[in-house]
Amino acid sequence: MFDFSNIIDLPLIWGVLIATAIFLYVLLDGFDLGIGIIFPFAPSDKCRDRMMNSIAPFWDGNETWLVLGGGGLFAAFPLAYSILMPAFYMPIIMMLLGLILRGVAFEFRFKASDKSRHIWDKAFHFGSLSAAFCQGMILGAFVQGVEVDTRNFSGGPFDWATGFSLMTGIAVVFGYALLGSTWLVMKTEDVTMEWSRRVASYVLGFVGIFMALVSIAMPLMNDQIQKFWFSTPNIFFLLPIPLLTAGLFGLIWYDLHHKKAEYRPFLASIGVFLMGYIGLGISIFPWLIPFKYTIWDAAASGPGLSLMLVGVVPLLPLILGYTGYCYYIFRGKTSHEHMY
Amino acid sequence: MLEILDPILLARIQFAFTISFHIVFPAFTIGLASFLAVTEWRWLRTGNEVYRDVYKFWVKIFAVAFGMGVVSGVVMSYQFGTNWSVFSDRIANVLGPLLGFEVLTAFFLEASFLGIMLFGWGRVSKNMHFVATCIVAGGTLMSAFWILSANSWMQTPQGFEIAADGRLMPTDWLEIIFNPSFPYRFLHMVTAAYLTTAFVVGGVGAFYLWNKRHIPQARIMLGMAAIMAALVAPSQLLIGHEHGKNTMEYQPAKVAAMEGNWDHTTNAPLYLFGWPDQKAQETKFGITVPSGASWVLTGKADGAIPNLKSFKLEDRPPVAWVFWSFRVMVGLGMLMILIGAVSAVQYFRGKLFESRWLHGWWMLMMPSGFIALLAGWFVTEIGRQPWTAYSIIRTAESVSPAILGPQVAWSLLAFVVMYTFVFGAGSYYILKLIGKGIPAANDKEQYYGHGIESSVIESAAPQGGKNV
């Protein structure tokens, strides 16, 4: 039985790995779900076809990151998994049901008759919307912390429903809509692209408002977080995060309105998400169940983490490699993709 | 009123319901992926377009089934935590890496290359497309490897020690992964998946032959399925038999329940029919073969086999469920062997593709694989009760303490409604695809476009025609 516990900080490495997996999920399924969120507002059925086609080859791979997030949490931080899952029972079940509706809509929509297609359009939209909203609520409730009795969640069934989590829920819906619309700017043309540009610039404002609200609320809710951000010298090291975020917002706005760039808005939106994610991450670190258990408290035993690390080191680059290959195969504008 | 909602029972029903719905799709896609790899290989090797037709027809059905497998599978990876948090906390150090490796080595492979398999025509070379199909097929098998290893460990746990706080700590990975029941269960399940698919493919082939449609393609479907049934169904009987003997060694209570054997230590009868009564501790209305169970399991009429009364009341599984599920599985397996044998005979008489009565049987047998598969899982999972990890952690102590009856009740209801709606629709679309059949030569190209196509255009010209 090999165990690297004495040589390297396994929980820290796994914390970074799981955080990365969740972030990749947020980005990759974020634009899928975002497209579902703005789906019914598209100008025509033809646009909707193209929107869906632009993600059809990818959504399945993208959703797999969520399985890695859940499975990885189970394997690497079982204590966190077994406390957080019951704590967020309702939003998790609702998210899963939403993801079911969204996922099957891809296949069913093209198989449905004209009369019943609208059912799957709605399934796609409401599935995406509820999955995104629940993810946002889970994020908010997670940041606020949950009630714990030794190794079990001990709170009530509605503890996750707070004003803050409601706000983060809406924030994530707008955030995903931004990713989705800028993805479409990159992957579509003509009418669909023009429309996506307008949607992107509309949701951009809301994303900005909600990011500001969350940034204000977090330090207000917790002294530790407040001290972390606003004490010297931290504030000077951390200042680049809000400044960069503001810069990225400006860049997206400029690109959408003046430059007519097609790739950069999506990349800059990823940057916005990255900044938000880093901001949240360093605020909470090293807590995994804020403010009860740290990543070291919640980690699995050394042998398991070591074994998985041996697996992850070759496999993760391989996965990223072939994921990249699949994106490369389906590069370019969707509307050029006449397969017939 | 709400107190009558027993959270443990509800959580068990919810898990059973969601996993039963889920397993149907992976089982079908494990078999179908391999079938598709073979047909594509035949097409590339022979250049015979009939194989291509068969591939392109089944890949559409594969897409629907795979999608449903994915979305119902994501549910499973969360349900351990939502409803079985104590179990998760206690066994994660042992099982976590197995499930982690499933995602890393299999799930990503399947999910990523599925995109190329479904939408990659014309974007990658024919050979690369074939590679993608093989990767997806290999991924499904790899996935089965890890999941069945984890499940088998729950049946026959080893390679761990129990820490002071009750958590399990791994001591030997090879013992954990290759636990005693794993090789048998893995072989049994993969074979079951192949048979399930064979009977669906063969049933569709028979349906077309019956209706005199797509004769060349239908002959390939029925022919390949008949080979599977003739060769693999009897092998499955042997594998299952060995699996049963392994179970007798490691989970004797399960075998006692399968045989409905309460008292006999030797010369146990084989019940062809019977009604096990858990309270009365006897199997009523039995029609038996004297000493049959002993003979089947040990090779000797006076061979020793486990009986239920040697286990404490609280250590016995629900006997009737196990007993009857086992008979459904074995009965259907026997029918499959029979159909396979008859098909082989008809083939050598040159009449496989003309025997309408046989085609009728194949059509009737279409759902047989699914039913047998579920019955088999009922045997092994209900037979493991009252434990989640056999003889280590009881089901009753595994549930999430904070999740009460009403919560599980509504989530179960939501799952039932959603699965009925979504999977009902999925089955309907699969049947619709089968009914629609393989398109005529002139509209093939559009048909092959799969999802990347315009629903507007497609619906304007449903029978093909010129595309823009």
Interface residues (C-beta under 8 A of the other chain):
Chain A: M1 D45 K46 D49 M52 N53 A56 P57 F58 D60 G61 E63 T64 L66 V67 L68 G70 G71 G72 L73 F74 A75 A76 P78 L79 Y81 S82 I83 L84 M85 P86 A87 Y89 M90 I92 I93 L96 L97 L99 I100 L101 G103 V104 F106 E107 F108 R109 F110 K111 A112 S113 D114 R117 R151 N152 F153 S154 G155 P157 A300 S301 P303 G304 L307 M308 G311 V312 L315 L316 I319 Y322 T323 C326 I329 F330 E337 H338 M339 Y340
Chain B: A63 V64 F66 G67 M68 V70 V71 S72 G73 V74 V75 S77 Y78 F80 G81 T82 N83 S85 V86 S88 D89 A92 N93 V94 G96 P97 L99 G100 F101 E102 V103 L104 T105 F107 F108 L109 A111 S112 F113 L114 G115 I116 L118 F119 G120 W121 G122 R123 V124 M169 P170 T171 D172 W173 S400 P401 A402 I403 L404 P406 Q407 S411 A414 F415 M418 V422 A425 G426 Y429 K432 L433 E445 Q446 Y448 G449 H450 G451 I452 E453 S454 S455 V456 E458 S459 N467
